[in-house]
Amino acid sequence: MLKPEEVELQAKRKEDENFAFRTFLKINADEQKLDKQFLKLHKELFKDYDCSKCRNCCTKYAGTIPEEDLRKDAAKLGRSVKGFIKQYLKPEMDFDGNYSTLHVPCDFLSEDGSCILEDCKPESCKKYPYTDQPERLQSMLSVLDVVIVCPVAFEILEQLKEEYGYRYRRKR
């Protein structure tokens, strides 16, 4: 498994290969089988992986809080909803009904790598990098986005290449 600080560079080196593999999967993969492969690899690789030692996702992205979570999250931090928004979030919601944190890295990331929202952290954070979610074939572009950030997602993609016997031929 790559170290968190190595994943972006290695993923960028493999960018053309990964896009070619995406095309290969679109042509050759069975969607249900691929979802099972993703899920299996996700469970195997995350079983012993300590995300708090990485937190690339928290350092590379702003956090997002759904509107329906505001009251619960504000209470968790002992703030009013208005005070919570003012201290941590941009005042306008995005088109999905989410508020974004003011900064990158995420404003809820503590120095020890934990989330100050703890068990209240948003579903989007709990599900990241989404490699255990269905319809991966339809969202391979998002998979390619997360392999630049998440060492486990990078490894999942590399193992899938092996399972499919994929060999990249560099274009000249």
C-alpha positions as CSV (number, residue, x, y, z in Angstrom):
1,M,0.0,0.0,0.0
2,L,1.3,3.4,-0.9
3,K,2.0,6.0,1.8
4,P,-0.5,8.8,1.9
5,E,2.0,11.3,0.7
6,E,2.9,9.2,-2.3
7,V,-0.5,8.5,-3.7
8,E,-1.1,11.7,-5.7
9,L,2.2,11.4,-7.5
10,Q,1.8,7.7,-8.3
11,A,-1.8,8.2,-9.5
12,K,-0.7,11.1,-11.8
13,R,2.0,8.9,-13.2
14,K,-0.7,6.3,-14.0
15,E,-3.3,8.7,-15.2
16,D,-3.3,7.7,-18.9
17,E,-3.2,4.0,-17.9
18,N,-6.1,4.5,-15.5
19,F,-8.2,6.2,-18.1
20,A,-7.4,3.4,-20.6
21,F,-8.4,0.9,-17.9
22,R,-11.7,2.7,-17.4
23,T,-12.4,2.4,-21.2
24,F,-11.4,-1.3,-21.0
25,L,-13.9,-1.9,-18.1
26,K,-16.7,0.0,-19.9
27,I,-16.3,-2.4,-22.9
28,N,-15.5,-5.6,-21.0
29,A,-16.8,-5.6,-17.5
30,D,-20.1,-7.0,-16.2
31,E,-21.5,-4.2,-13.9
32,Q,-22.7,-6.5,-11.2
33,K,-19.5,-8.6,-11.1
34,L,-17.4,-5.4,-11.0
35,D,-19.5,-4.1,-8.1
36,K,-18.8,-7.3,-6.2
37,Q,-15.1,-7.1,-7.0
38,F,-15.0,-3.5,-5.7
39,L,-16.9,-4.4,-2.5
40,K,-14.7,-7.4,-1.8
41,L,-11.5,-5.4,-2.3
42,H,-12.9,-2.5,-0.3
43,K,-13.6,-4.8,2.7
44,E,-10.3,-6.6,2.5
45,L,-8.1,-3.5,2.2
46,F,-10.0,-1.2,4.6
47,K,-10.2,-4.0,7.3
48,D,-6.7,-3.2,8.5
49,Y,-6.3,0.3,7.2
50,D,-6.2,3.2,9.7
51,C,-7.7,6.2,7.9
52,S,-6.7,8.5,10.8
53,K,-3.1,8.0,9.8
54,C,-3.8,9.3,6.3
55,R,-6.7,11.8,6.1
56,N,-5.8,12.8,2.6
57,C,-9.5,13.2,1.9
58,C,-9.9,15.6,4.8
59,T,-6.8,17.6,3.8
60,K,-7.5,17.8,0.0
61,Y,-11.3,18.6,0.1
62,A,-13.6,20.9,1.9
63,G,-16.1,19.2,4.1
64,T,-19.8,19.3,3.2
65,I,-22.7,19.3,5.7
66,P,-26.2,18.5,4.5
67,E,-28.8,21.0,5.6
68,E,-30.6,18.3,7.6
69,D,-27.5,17.7,9.7
70,L,-27.0,21.3,10.8
71,R,-28.9,21.1,14.1
72,K,-27.3,17.8,15.1
73,D,-23.8,18.9,14.2
74,A,-24.2,22.3,15.9
75,A,-25.4,20.6,19.0
76,K,-22.4,18.2,19.0
77,L,-20.1,21.2,19.1
78,G,-22.2,23.2,21.6
79,R,-23.2,25.9,19.1
80,S,-26.4,27.4,17.7
81,V,-27.1,26.6,14.1
82,K,-26.3,30.2,13.2
83,G,-23.1,30.2,15.2
84,F,-22.1,26.8,13.6
85,I,-22.6,28.1,10.1
86,K,-20.8,31.3,10.9
87,Q,-17.7,29.6,12.4
88,Y,-17.4,26.6,10.0
89,L,-19.4,26.9,6.8
90,K,-19.9,29.1,3.8
91,P,-23.2,30.9,4.2
92,E,-24.8,29.5,0.9
93,M,-25.8,26.0,0.1
94,D,-24.7,24.2,-3.0
95,F,-27.1,22.8,-5.6
96,D,-27.3,19.5,-3.6
97,G,-28.5,21.3,-0.4
98,N,-25.1,21.0,1.3
99,Y,-23.0,23.6,3.1
100,S,-19.2,23.5,2.4
101,T,-16.6,24.2,5.1
102,L,-14.8,27.5,4.9
103,H,-11.4,26.0,4.3
104,V,-9.4,23.2,2.8
105,P,-8.3,21.2,4.8
106,C,-11.7,20.5,6.2
107,D,-12.5,22.7,9.2
108,F,-13.6,19.6,11.2
109,L,-10.2,17.9,11.0
110,S,-8.3,17.9,14.2
111,E,-4.5,17.8,14.6
112,D,-4.6,14.2,15.6
113,G,-6.4,13.2,12.4
114,S,-9.8,12.7,14.0
115,C,-13.0,14.5,13.0
116,I,-14.3,16.8,15.7
117,L,-17.8,15.8,14.6
118,E,-17.0,12.2,15.6
119,D,-20.1,10.0,15.1
120,C,-22.0,13.0,13.6
121,K,-19.8,13.3,10.6
122,P,-21.6,13.5,7.3
123,E,-22.5,10.4,5.3
124,S,-20.3,11.6,2.4
125,C,-17.3,11.4,4.7
126,K,-18.3,8.0,6.2
127,K,-18.7,6.6,2.7
128,Y,-15.6,8.0,1.1
129,P,-14.0,6.8,-1.2
130,Y,-17.3,5.2,-2.3
131,T,-15.5,2.0,-3.5
132,D,-18.1,-0.1,-1.7
133,Q,-21.0,1.6,-3.4
134,P,-23.0,0.1,-6.3
135,E,-22.8,1.2,-9.9
136,R,-19.0,1.7,-9.9
137,L,-18.9,1.1,-13.7
138,Q,-21.2,4.1,-14.2
139,S,-19.0,6.3,-12.0
140,M,-15.5,5.3,-13.0
141,L,-14.6,8.9,-13.5
142,S,-15.2,9.6,-9.8
143,V,-13.2,6.5,-9.0
144,L,-10.3,7.9,-11.0
145,D,-10.7,11.2,-9.0
146,V,-10.4,9.4,-5.6
147,V,-7.4,7.2,-6.6
148,I,-5.4,10.5,-6.6
149,V,-6.3,11.0,-2.9
150,C,-6.9,7.7,-1.3
151,P,-4.2,5.0,-1.1
152,V,-6.8,2.3,-0.6
153,A,-8.7,3.3,-3.7
154,F,-5.5,3.4,-5.6
155,E,-4.7,-0.1,-4.5
156,I,-8.2,-1.3,-5.3
157,L,-7.8,-0.1,-8.9
158,E,-4.4,-1.7,-9.2
159,Q,-5.7,-5.0,-7.9
160,L,-8.6,-4.8,-10.4
161,K,-6.1,-4.4,-13.2
162,E,-4.5,-7.6,-12.1
163,E,-7.8,-9.5,-11.7
164,Y,-8.7,-8.5,-15.3
165,G,-5.2,-9.3,-16.6
166,Y,-5.1,-5.7,-17.9
167,R,-1.9,-4.6,-19.5
168,Y,-1.5,-1.0,-20.5
169,R,0.0,-0.2,-23.9
170,R,1.3,3.3,-24.0
171,K,0.3,5.3,-27.1
172,R,3.1,6.6,-29.2
